[in-house]
Amino acid sequence: MDFTYLTTEELSERIKYNPRTIRNELKDSVLLEGRHYIRPFGQRKILFIWENIEEDMYKASESSDFAVPMANGGLCLGLH
């Protein structure tokens, strides 16, 4: 399978979040290393895997009116 690798800035344009929010709030809590992003060659640079992020966003939106994907793979469901 081919993957689309995005920088933080490119991902922020697609999901409409500030790059700082992605780095400080989403990375390692919602976006997990090895599933949603990689560090190629063990460097500081982070590349996000668009297909995995898109798939998890779709699953979360499909399962409930409001659901936040959790780091353990579950969902936090909102109240209606």
PyMOL Python script that loads the backbone (N, CA, C, O; Angstrom):
from pymol import cmd

cmd.read_pdbstr("""\
ATOM      1  N   MET A   1       0.840  -1.185   0.000  1.00  0.00           N
ATOM      2  CA  MET A   1       0.000   0.000   0.000  1.00  0.00           C
ATOM      3  C   MET A   1       0.883   1.245   0.000  1.00  0.00           C
ATOM      4  O   MET A   1       1.874   1.321   0.726  1.00  0.00           O
ATOM      5  N   ASP A   2       0.514   2.197  -0.809  1.00  0.00           N
ATOM      6  CA  ASP A   2       1.237   3.455  -0.846  1.00  0.00           C
ATOM      7  C   ASP A   2       0.669   4.401   0.205  1.00  0.00           C
ATOM      8  O   ASP A   2      -0.544   4.486   0.396  1.00  0.00           O
ATOM      9  N   PHE A   3       1.554   5.099   0.870  1.00  0.00           N
ATOM     10  CA  PHE A   3       1.141   6.062   1.889  1.00  0.00           C
ATOM     11  C   PHE A   3       1.492   7.466   1.442  1.00  0.00           C
ATOM     12  O   PHE A   3       2.453   7.675   0.702  1.00  0.00           O
ATOM     13  N   THR A   4       0.698   8.430   1.901  1.00  0.00           N
ATOM     14  CA  THR A   4       0.968   9.839   1.673  1.00  0.00           C
ATOM     15  C   THR A   4       1.534  10.397   2.964  1.00  0.00           C
ATOM     16  O   THR A   4       0.856  10.416   3.992  1.00  0.00           O
ATOM     17  N   TYR A   5       2.780  10.854   2.912  1.00  0.00           N
ATOM     18  CA  TYR A   5       3.441  11.403   4.088  1.00  0.00           C
ATOM     19  C   TYR A   5       3.332  12.921   4.061  1.00  0.00           C
ATOM     20  O   TYR A   5       3.624  13.558   3.049  1.00  0.00           O
ATOM     21  N   LEU A   6       2.907  13.492   5.189  1.00  0.00           N
ATOM     22  CA  LEU A   6       2.693  14.931   5.285  1.00  0.00           C
ATOM     23  C   LEU A   6       3.517  15.526   6.420  1.00  0.00           C
ATOM     24  O   LEU A   6       3.722  14.891   7.454  1.00  0.00           O
ATOM     25  N   THR A   7       3.981  16.742   6.214  1.00  0.00           N
ATOM     26  CA  THR A   7       4.601  17.479   7.305  1.00  0.00           C
ATOM     27  C   THR A   7       3.495  18.000   8.220  1.00  0.00           C
ATOM     28  O   THR A   7       2.313  17.906   7.888  1.00  0.00           O
ATOM     29  N   THR A   8       3.876  18.543   9.360  1.00  0.00           N
ATOM     30  CA  THR A   8       2.887  19.094  10.289  1.00  0.00           C
ATOM     31  C   THR A   8       2.085  20.205   9.623  1.00  0.00           C
ATOM     32  O   THR A   8       0.871  20.287   9.811  1.00  0.00           O
ATOM     33  N   GLU A   9       2.739  21.048   8.860  1.00  0.00           N
ATOM     34  CA  GLU A   9       2.064  22.156   8.190  1.00  0.00           C
ATOM     35  C   GLU A   9       1.072  21.651   7.144  1.00  0.00           C
ATOM     36  O   GLU A   9      -0.034  22.180   7.035  1.00  0.00           O
ATOM     37  N   GLU A  10       1.457  20.634   6.377  1.00  0.00           N
ATOM     38  CA  GLU A  10       0.559  20.062   5.369  1.00  0.00           C
ATOM     39  C   GLU A  10      -0.652  19.395   6.030  1.00  0.00           C
ATOM     40  O   GLU A  10      -1.777  19.521   5.545  1.00  0.00           O
ATOM     41  N   LEU A  11      -0.415  18.689   7.135  1.00  0.00           N
ATOM     42  CA  LEU A  11      -1.524  18.069   7.858  1.00  0.00           C
ATOM     43  C   LEU A  11      -2.466  19.130   8.410  1.00  0.00           C
ATOM     44  O   LEU A  11      -3.684  18.956   8.377  1.00  0.00           O
ATOM     45  N   SER A  12      -1.912  20.225   8.916  1.00  0.00           N
ATOM     46  CA  SER A  12      -2.755  21.286   9.483  1.00  0.00           C
ATOM     47  C   SER A  12      -3.684  21.890   8.435  1.00  0.00           C
ATOM     48  O   SER A  12      -4.804  22.286   8.757  1.00  0.00           O
ATOM     49  N   GLU A  13      -3.236  21.964   7.196  1.00  0.00           N
ATOM     50  CA  GLU A  13      -4.084  22.473   6.120  1.00  0.00           C
ATOM     51  C   GLU A  13      -5.228  21.512   5.823  1.00  0.00           C
ATOM     52  O   GLU A  13      -6.334  21.946   5.502  1.00  0.00           O
ATOM     53  N   ARG A  14      -4.971  20.217   5.927  1.00  0.00           N
ATOM     54  CA  ARG A  14      -6.006  19.222   5.620  1.00  0.00           C
ATOM     55  C   ARG A  14      -7.049  19.077   6.719  1.00  0.00           C
ATOM     56  O   ARG A  14      -8.236  18.930   6.431  1.00  0.00           O
ATOM     57  N   ILE A  15      -6.616  19.117   7.981  1.00  0.00           N
ATOM     58  CA  ILE A  15      -7.573  18.891   9.066  1.00  0.00           C
ATOM     59  C   ILE A  15      -7.990  20.186   9.757  1.00  0.00           C
ATOM     60  O   ILE A  15      -8.774  20.155  10.705  1.00  0.00           O
ATOM     61  N   LYS A  16      -7.482  21.309   9.298  1.00  0.00           N
ATOM     62  CA  LYS A  16      -7.877  22.635   9.795  1.00  0.00           C
ATOM     63  C   LYS A  16      -7.569  22.828  11.279  1.00  0.00           C
ATOM     64  O   LYS A  16      -8.371  23.392  12.023  1.00  0.00           O
ATOM     65  N   TYR A  17      -6.398  22.352  11.695  1.00  0.00           N
ATOM     66  CA  TYR A  17      -5.876  22.601  13.036  1.00  0.00           C
ATOM     67  C   TYR A  17      -4.580  23.367  12.899  1.00  0.00           C
ATOM     68  O   TYR A  17      -3.859  23.206  11.914  1.00  0.00           O
ATOM     69  N   ASN A  18      -4.283  24.190  13.871  1.00  0.00           N
ATOM     70  CA  ASN A  18      -3.035  24.927  13.908  1.00  0.00           C
ATOM     71  C   ASN A  18      -1.873  23.934  14.070  1.00  0.00           C
ATOM     72  O   ASN A  18      -1.999  22.981  14.839  1.00  0.00           O
ATOM     73  N   PRO A  19      -0.744  24.130  13.366  1.00  0.00           N
ATOM     74  CA  PRO A  19       0.394  23.214  13.510  1.00  0.00           C
ATOM     75  C   PRO A  19       0.860  23.074  14.965  1.00  0.00           C
ATOM     76  O   PRO A  19       1.270  21.992  15.385  1.00  0.00           O
ATOM     77  N   ARG A  20       0.797  24.154  15.721  1.00  0.00           N
ATOM     78  CA  ARG A  20       1.198  24.095  17.131  1.00  0.00           C
ATOM     79  C   ARG A  20       0.271  23.162  17.918  1.00  0.00           C
ATOM     80  O   ARG A  20       0.731  22.409  18.776  1.00  0.00           O
ATOM     81  N   THR A  21      -1.028  23.212  17.627  1.00  0.00           N
ATOM     82  CA  THR A  21      -1.982  22.332  18.293  1.00  0.00           C
ATOM     83  C   THR A  21      -1.689  20.875  17.964  1.00  0.00           C
ATOM     84  O   THR A  21      -1.765  20.014  18.840  1.00  0.00           O
ATOM     85  N   ILE A  22      -1.359  20.597  16.724  1.00  0.00           N
ATOM     86  CA  ILE A  22      -1.022  19.230  16.315  1.00  0.00           C
ATOM     87  C   ILE A  22       0.200  18.750  17.091  1.00  0.00           C
ATOM     88  O   ILE A  22       0.198  17.642  17.626  1.00  0.00           O
ATOM     89  N   ARG A  23       1.239  19.571  17.156  1.00  0.00           N
ATOM     90  CA  ARG A  23       2.480  19.171  17.833  1.00  0.00           C
ATOM     91  C   ARG A  23       2.300  19.044  19.340  1.00  0.00           C
ATOM     92  O   ARG A  23       2.802  18.095  19.942  1.00  0.00           O
ATOM     93  N   ASN A  24       1.591  19.986  19.958  1.00  0.00           N
ATOM     94  CA  ASN A  24       1.510  20.037  21.420  1.00  0.00           C
ATOM     95  C   ASN A  24       0.343  19.274  22.023  1.00  0.00           C
ATOM     96  O   ASN A  24       0.458  18.772  23.141  1.00  0.00           O
ATOM     97  N   GLU A  25      -0.785  19.170  21.310  1.00  0.00           N
ATOM     98  CA  GLU A  25      -1.989  18.583  21.906  1.00  0.00           C
ATOM     99  C   GLU A  25      -2.341  17.213  21.313  1.00  0.00           C
ATOM    100  O   GLU A  25      -2.705  16.297  22.050  1.00  0.00           O
ATOM    101  N   LEU A  26      -2.236  17.072  20.001  1.00  0.00           N
ATOM    102  CA  LEU A  26      -2.699  15.845  19.356  1.00  0.00           C
ATOM    103  C   LEU A  26      -1.626  14.761  19.276  1.00  0.00           C
ATOM    104  O   LEU A  26      -1.921  13.577  19.433  1.00  0.00           O
ATOM    105  N   LYS A  27      -0.392  15.167  19.033  1.00  0.00           N
ATOM    106  CA  LYS A  27       0.691  14.199  18.889  1.00  0.00           C
ATOM    107  C   LYS A  27       0.905  13.482  20.216  1.00  0.00           C
ATOM    108  O   LYS A  27       1.009  14.118  21.265  1.00  0.00           O
ATOM    109  N   ASP A  28       0.969  12.183  20.164  1.00  0.00           N
ATOM    110  CA  ASP A  28       1.178  11.292  21.303  1.00  0.00           C
ATOM    111  C   ASP A  28      -0.029  11.160  22.227  1.00  0.00           C
ATOM    112  O   ASP A  28       0.047  10.447  23.227  1.00  0.00           O
ATOM    113  N   SER A  29      -1.139  11.827  21.921  1.00  0.00           N
ATOM    114  CA  SER A  29      -2.364  11.578  22.686  1.00  0.00           C
ATOM    115  C   SER A  29      -3.424  11.004  21.754  1.00  0.00           C
ATOM    116  O   SER A  29      -4.040   9.985  22.067  1.00  0.00           O
ATOM    117  N   VAL A  30      -3.638  11.644  20.624  1.00  0.00           N
ATOM    118  CA  VAL A  30      -4.582  11.153  19.616  1.00  0.00           C
ATOM    119  C   VAL A  30      -3.822  10.564  18.430  1.00  0.00           C
ATOM    120  O   VAL A  30      -4.182   9.505  17.916  1.00  0.00           O
ATOM    121  N   LEU A  31      -2.787  11.247  18.009  1.00  0.00           N
ATOM    122  CA  LEU A  31      -1.964  10.776  16.891  1.00  0.00           C
ATOM    123  C   LEU A  31      -0.766  10.019  17.467  1.00  0.00           C
ATOM    124  O   LEU A  31       0.056  10.597  18.177  1.00  0.00           O
ATOM    125  N   LEU A  32      -0.675   8.741  17.162  1.00  0.00           N
ATOM    126  CA  LEU A  32       0.302   7.866  17.789  1.00  0.00           C
ATOM    127  C   LEU A  32       1.460   7.534  16.852  1.00  0.00           C
ATOM    128  O   LEU A  32       1.269   7.302  15.658  1.00  0.00           O
ATOM    129  N   GLU A  33       2.667   7.518  17.425  1.00  0.00           N
ATOM    130  CA  GLU A  33       3.859   7.171  16.651  1.00  0.00           C
ATOM    131  C   GLU A  33       3.760   5.713  16.202  1.00  0.00           C
ATOM    132  O   GLU A  33       3.419   4.834  16.993  1.00  0.00           O
ATOM    133  N   GLY A  34       4.056   5.469  14.946  1.00  0.00           N
ATOM    134  CA  GLY A  34       3.974   4.141  14.370  1.00  0.00           C
ATOM    135  C   GLY A  34       2.644   3.885  13.676  1.00  0.00           C
ATOM    136  O   GLY A  34       2.581   3.089  12.739  1.00  0.00           O
ATOM    137  N   ARG A  35       1.594   4.539  14.115  1.00  0.00           N
ATOM    138  CA  ARG A  35       0.275   4.403  13.480  1.00  0.00           C
ATOM    139  C   ARG A  35      -0.038   5.634  12.644  1.00  0.00           C
ATOM    140  O   ARG A  35      -0.393   5.517  11.471  1.00  0.00           O
ATOM    141  N   HIS A  36       0.092   6.812  13.243  1.00  0.00           N
ATOM    142  CA  HIS A  36      -0.282   8.060  12.574  1.00  0.00           C
ATOM    143  C   HIS A  36       0.918   8.885  12.109  1.00  0.00           C
ATOM    144  O   HIS A  36       0.789   9.745  11.237  1.00  0.00           O
ATOM    145  N   TYR A  37       2.077   8.619  12.693  1.00  0.00           N
ATOM    146  CA  TYR A  37       3.272   9.353  12.241  1.00  0.00           C
ATOM    147  C   TYR A  37       4.521   8.525  12.473  1.00  0.00           C
ATOM    148  O   TYR A  37       4.541   7.590  13.273  1.00  0.00           O
ATOM    149  N   ILE A  38       5.566   8.904  11.742  1.00  0.00           N
ATOM    150  CA  ILE A  38       6.872   8.251  11.874  1.00  0.00           C
ATOM    151  C   ILE A  38       7.944   9.326  11.983  1.00  0.00           C
ATOM    152  O   ILE A  38       7.731  10.490  11.645  1.00  0.00           O
ATOM    153  N   ARG A  39       9.093   8.896  12.465  1.00  0.00           N
ATOM    154  CA  ARG A  39      10.290   9.741  12.479  1.00  0.00           C
ATOM    155  C   ARG A  39      11.311   9.051  11.572  1.00  0.00           C
ATOM    156  O   ARG A  39      12.044   8.167  12.016  1.00  0.00           O
ATOM    157  N   PRO A  40      11.356   9.459  10.298  1.00  0.00           N
ATOM    158  CA  PRO A  40      12.259   8.758   9.370  1.00  0.00           C
ATOM    159  C   PRO A  40      13.722   8.912   9.785  1.00  0.00           C
ATOM    160  O   PRO A  40      14.176   9.988  10.173  1.00  0.00           O
ATOM    161  N   PHE A  41      14.428   7.810   9.690  1.00  0.00           N
ATOM    162  CA  PHE A  41      15.861   7.769   9.979  1.00  0.00           C
ATOM    163  C   PHE A  41      16.176   8.185  11.412  1.00  0.00           C
ATOM    164  O   PHE A  41      17.300   8.600  11.691  1.00  0.00           O
ATOM    165  N   GLY A  42      15.211   8.084  12.327  1.00  0.00           N
ATOM    166  CA  GLY A  42      15.440   8.403  13.731  1.00  0.00           C
ATOM    167  C   GLY A  42      15.688   9.872  14.016  1.00  0.00           C
ATOM    168  O   GLY A  42      16.231  10.214  15.067  1.00  0.00           O
ATOM    169  N   GLN A  43      15.305  10.729  13.114  1.00  0.00           N
ATOM    170  CA  GLN A  43      15.550  12.164  13.270  1.00  0.00           C
ATOM    171  C   GLN A  43      14.406  12.856  13.992  1.00  0.00           C
ATOM    172  O   GLN A  43      13.422  12.217  14.364  1.00  0.00           O
ATOM    173  N   ARG A  44      14.533  14.163  14.189  1.00  0.00           N
ATOM    174  CA  ARG A  44      13.495  14.965  14.825  1.00  0.00           C
ATOM    175  C   ARG A  44      12.286  15.180  13.930  1.00  0.00           C
ATOM    176  O   ARG A  44      11.164  15.324  14.415  1.00  0.00           O
ATOM    177  N   LYS A  45      12.514  15.200  12.629  1.00  0.00           N
ATOM    178  CA  LYS A  45      11.441  15.471  11.671  1.00  0.00           C
ATOM    179  C   LYS A  45      10.348  14.421  11.808  1.00  0.00           C
ATOM    180  O   LYS A  45      10.623  13.231  11.963  1.00  0.00           O
ATOM    181  N   ILE A  46       9.102  14.885  11.749  1.00  0.00           N
ATOM    182  CA  ILE A  46       7.948  14.003  11.859  1.00  0.00           C
ATOM    183  C   ILE A  46       7.191  14.035  10.542  1.00  0.00           C
ATOM    184  O   ILE A  46       6.950  15.101   9.975  1.00  0.00           O
ATOM    185  N   LEU A  47       6.820  12.852  10.060  1.00  0.00           N
ATOM    186  CA  LEU A  47       5.976  12.745   8.876  1.00  0.00           C
ATOM    187  C   LEU A  47       4.710  11.997   9.268  1.00  0.00           C
ATOM    188  O   LEU A  47       4.769  10.897   9.816  1.00  0.00           O
ATOM    189  N   PHE A  48       3.567  12.605   8.980  1.00  0.00           N
ATOM    190  CA  PHE A  48       2.277  12.032   9.314  1.00  0.00           C
ATOM    191  C   PHE A  48       1.784  11.165   8.162  1.00  0.00           C
ATOM    192  O   PHE A  48       1.987  11.503   6.996  1.00  0.00           O
ATOM    193  N   ILE A  49       1.141  10.054   8.484  1.00  0.00           N
ATOM    194  CA  ILE A  49       0.628   9.110   7.487  1.00  0.00           C
ATOM    195  C   ILE A  49      -0.849   9.428   7.277  1.00  0.00           C
ATOM    196  O   ILE A  49      -1.696   9.072   8.095  1.00  0.00           O
ATOM    197  N   TRP A  50      -1.141  10.098   6.178  1.00  0.00           N
ATOM    198  CA  TRP A  50      -2.477  10.616   5.926  1.00  0.00           C
ATOM    199  C   TRP A  50      -3.552   9.529   5.895  1.00  0.00           C
ATOM    200  O   TRP A  50      -4.617   9.713   6.484  1.00  0.00           O
ATOM    201  N   GLU A  51      -3.304   8.418   5.235  1.00  0.00           N
ATOM    202  CA  GLU A  51      -4.326   7.377   5.096  1.00  0.00           C
ATOM    203  C   GLU A  51      -4.781   6.839   6.458  1.00  0.00           C
ATOM    204  O   GLU A  51      -5.971   6.600   6.659  1.00  0.00           O
ATOM    205  N   ASN A  52      -3.857   6.649   7.378  1.00  0.00           N
ATOM    206  CA  ASN A  52      -4.220   6.146   8.712  1.00  0.00           C
ATOM    207  C   ASN A  52      -4.996   7.188   9.509  1.00  0.00           C
ATOM    208  O   ASN A  52      -5.943   6.847  10.218  1.00  0.00           O
ATOM    209  N   ILE A  53      -4.608   8.435   9.400  1.00  0.00           N
ATOM    210  CA  ILE A  53      -5.322   9.510  10.097  1.00  0.00           C
ATOM    211  C   ILE A  53      -6.731   9.634   9.535  1.00  0.00           C
ATOM    212  O   ILE A  53      -7.701   9.725  10.288  1.00  0.00           O
ATOM    213  N   GLU A  54      -6.840   9.639   8.223  1.00  0.00           N
ATOM    214  CA  GLU A  54      -8.140   9.771   7.573  1.00  0.00           C
ATOM    215  C   GLU A  54      -9.055   8.599   7.946  1.00  0.00           C
ATOM    216  O   GLU A  54     -10.239   8.796   8.217  1.00  0.00           O
ATOM    217  N   GLU A  55      -8.511   7.394   7.959  1.00  0.00           N
ATOM    218  CA  GLU A  55      -9.292   6.200   8.304  1.00  0.00           C
ATOM    219  C   GLU A  55      -9.828   6.296   9.735  1.00  0.00           C
ATOM    220  O   GLU A  55     -11.000   6.008   9.976  1.00  0.00           O
ATOM    221  N   ASP A  56      -8.985   6.695  10.676  1.00  0.00           N
ATOM    222  CA  ASP A  56      -9.414   6.792  12.071  1.00  0.00           C
ATOM    223  C   ASP A  56     -10.410   7.931  12.279  1.00  0.00           C
ATOM    224  O   ASP A  56     -11.319   7.810  13.100  1.00  0.00           O
ATOM    225  N   MET A  57     -10.253   9.028  11.552  1.00  0.00           N
ATOM    226  CA  MET A  57     -11.218  10.127  11.639  1.00  0.00           C
ATOM    227  C   MET A  57     -12.568   9.667  11.108  1.00  0.00           C
ATOM    228  O   MET A  57     -13.606  10.006  11.676  1.00  0.00           O
ATOM    229  N   TYR A  58     -12.564   8.905  10.032  1.00  0.00           N
ATOM    230  CA  TYR A  58     -13.803   8.416   9.441  1.00  0.00           C
ATOM    231  C   TYR A  58     -14.500   7.440  10.381  1.00  0.00           C
ATOM    232  O   TYR A  58     -15.713   7.525  10.571  1.00  0.00           O
ATOM    233  N   LYS A  59     -13.741   6.508  10.976  1.00  0.00           N
ATOM    234  CA  LYS A  59     -14.307   5.550  11.919  1.00  0.00           C
ATOM    235  C   LYS A  59     -14.960   6.269  13.099  1.00  0.00           C
ATOM    236  O   LYS A  59     -16.049   5.897  13.535  1.00  0.00           O
ATOM    237  N   ALA A  60     -14.294   7.290  13.607  1.00  0.00           N
ATOM    238  CA  ALA A  60     -14.814   8.029  14.755  1.00  0.00           C
ATOM    239  C   ALA A  60     -16.100   8.747  14.396  1.00  0.00           C
ATOM    240  O   ALA A  60     -17.035   8.770  15.196  1.00  0.00           O
ATOM    241  N   SER A  61     -16.166   9.330  13.213  1.00  0.00           N
ATOM    242  CA  SER A  61     -17.365  10.071  12.822  1.00  0.00           C
ATOM    243  C   SER A  61     -18.514   9.136  12.481  1.00  0.00           C
ATOM    244  O   SER A  61     -19.679   9.512  12.609  1.00  0.00           O
ATOM    245  N   GLU A  62     -18.199   7.923  12.049  1.00  0.00           N
ATOM    246  CA  GLU A  62     -19.209   6.955  11.663  1.00  0.00           C
ATOM    247  C   GLU A  62     -19.868   6.303  12.879  1.00  0.00           C
ATOM    248  O   GLU A  62     -21.043   5.941  12.823  1.00  0.00           O
ATOM    249  N   SER A  63     -19.136   6.152  13.959  1.00  0.00           N
ATOM    250  CA  SER A  63     -19.629   5.408  15.110  1.00  0.00           C
ATOM    251  C   SER A  63     -20.536   6.226  16.017  1.00  0.00           C
ATOM    252  O   SER A  63     -21.269   5.650  16.820  1.00  0.00           O
ATOM    253  N   SER A  64     -20.510   7.539  15.915  1.00  0.00           N
ATOM    254  CA  SER A  64     -21.309   8.366  16.810  1.00  0.00           C
ATOM    255  C   SER A  64     -21.449   9.759  16.216  1.00  0.00           C
ATOM    256  O   SER A  64     -20.712  10.146  15.308  1.00  0.00           O
ATOM    257  N   ASP A  65     -22.416  10.506  16.751  1.00  0.00           N
ATOM    258  CA  ASP A  65     -22.539  11.897  16.338  1.00  0.00           C
ATOM    259  C   ASP A  65     -21.307  12.685  16.767  1.00  0.00           C
ATOM    260  O   ASP A  65     -20.857  13.593  16.067  1.00  0.00           O
ATOM    261  N   PHE A  66     -20.769  12.319  17.933  1.00  0.00           N
ATOM    262  CA  PHE A  66     -19.577  12.992  18.429  1.00  0.00           C
ATOM    263  C   PHE A  66     -18.707  11.975  19.142  1.00  0.00           C
ATOM    264  O   PHE A  66     -19.105  11.424  20.169  1.00  0.00           O
ATOM    265  N   ALA A  67     -17.527  11.722  18.606  1.00  0.00           N
ATOM    266  CA  ALA A  67     -16.607  10.783  19.232  1.00  0.00           C
ATOM    267  C   ALA A  67     -15.187  11.268  19.004  1.00  0.00           C
ATOM    268  O   ALA A  67     -14.841  11.737  17.920  1.00  0.00           O
ATOM    269  N   VAL A  68     -14.374  11.149  20.037  1.00  0.00           N
ATOM    270  CA  VAL A  68     -12.971  11.531  19.961  1.00  0.00           C
ATOM    271  C   VAL A  68     -12.147  10.253  20.058  1.00  0.00           C
ATOM    272  O   VAL A  68     -12.295   9.509  21.027  1.00  0.00           O
ATOM    273  N   PRO A  69     -11.275   9.972  19.074  1.00  0.00           N
ATOM    274  CA  PRO A  69     -10.443   8.772  19.167  1.00  0.00           C
ATOM    275  C   PRO A  69      -9.463   8.898  20.328  1.00  0.00           C
ATOM    276  O   PRO A  69      -8.845   9.946  20.517  1.00  0.00           O
ATOM    277  N   MET A  70      -9.326   7.832  21.098  1.00  0.00           N
ATOM    278  CA  MET A  70      -8.446   7.826  22.259  1.00  0.00           C
ATOM    279  C   MET A  70      -7.157   7.072  21.936  1.00  0.00           C
ATOM    280  O   MET A  70      -7.111   6.274  20.999  1.00  0.00           O
ATOM    281  N   ALA A  71      -6.117   7.333  22.717  1.00  0.00           N
ATOM    282  CA  ALA A  71      -4.811   6.740  22.479  1.00  0.00           C
ATOM    283  C   ALA A  71      -4.834   5.216  22.565  1.00  0.00           C
ATOM    284  O   ALA A  71      -4.038   4.555  21.899  1.00  0.00           O
ATOM    285  N   ASN A  72      -5.731   4.644  23.371  1.00  0.00           N
ATOM    286  CA  ASN A  72      -5.775   3.189  23.521  1.00  0.00           C
ATOM    287  C   ASN A  72      -6.554   2.502  22.408  1.00  0.00           C
ATOM    288  O   ASN A  72      -6.727   1.284  22.435  1.00  0.00           O
ATOM    289  N   GLY A  73      -7.026   3.273  21.427  1.00  0.00           N
ATOM    290  CA  GLY A  73      -7.770   2.717  20.302  1.00  0.00           C
ATOM    291  C   GLY A  73      -9.274   2.821  20.458  1.00  0.00           C
ATOM    292  O   GLY A  73     -10.010   2.547  19.510  1.00  0.00           O
ATOM    293  N   GLY A  74      -9.750   3.214  21.640  1.00  0.00           N
ATOM    294  CA  GLY A  74     -11.180   3.363  21.878  1.00  0.00           C
ATOM    295  C   GLY A  74     -11.677   4.732  21.458  1.00  0.00           C
ATOM    296  O   GLY A  74     -10.951   5.517  20.847  1.00  0.00           O
ATOM    297  N   LEU A  75     -12.930   5.004  21.799  1.00  0.00           N
ATOM    298  CA  LEU A  75     -13.533   6.285  21.470  1.00  0.00           C
ATOM    299  C   LEU A  75     -14.144   6.904  22.722  1.00  0.00           C
ATOM    300  O   LEU A  75     -14.690   6.201  23.572  1.00  0.00           O
ATOM    301  N   CYS A  76     -14.047   8.213  22.825  1.00  0.00           N
ATOM    302  CA  CYS A  76     -14.728   8.954  23.876  1.00  0.00           C
ATOM    303  C   CYS A  76     -15.989   9.537  23.239  1.00  0.00           C
ATOM    304  O   CYS A  76     -15.907  10.422  22.387  1.00  0.00           O
ATOM    305  N   LEU A  77     -17.147   9.041  23.652  1.00  0.00           N
ATOM    306  CA  LEU A  77     -18.412   9.462  23.059  1.00  0.00           C
ATOM    307  C   LEU A  77     -18.966  10.666  23.789  1.00  0.00           C
ATOM    308  O   LEU A  77     -18.977  10.701  25.020  1.00  0.00           O
ATOM    309  N   GLY A  78     -19.428  11.660  23.032  1.00  0.00           N
ATOM    310  CA  GLY A  78     -20.002  12.858  23.618  1.00  0.00           C
ATOM    311  C   GLY A  78     -21.462  12.663  23.954  1.00  0.00           C
ATOM    312  O   GLY A  78     -22.089  11.699  23.515  1.00  0.00           O
ATOM    313  N   LEU A  79     -21.989  13.564  24.718  1.00  0.00           N
ATOM    314  CA  LEU A  79     -23.396  13.516  25.100  1.00  0.00           C
ATOM    315  C   LEU A  79     -24.228  14.224  24.040  1.00  0.00           C
ATOM    316  O   LEU A  79     -23.768  15.172  23.404  1.00  0.00           O
ATOM    317  N   HIS A  80     -25.435  13.764  23.862  1.00  0.00           N
ATOM    318  CA  HIS A  80     -26.329  14.351  22.858  1.00  0.00           C
ATOM    319  C   HIS A  80     -27.163  15.433  23.472  1.00  0.00           C
ATOM    320  O   HIS A  80     -27.979  16.048  22.785  1.00  0.00           O
TER     321      HIS A  80
END
""", "prot")
cmd.dss("prot")
cmd.show_as("cartoon", "prot")
cmd.util.cbc("prot")
cmd.orient("prot")
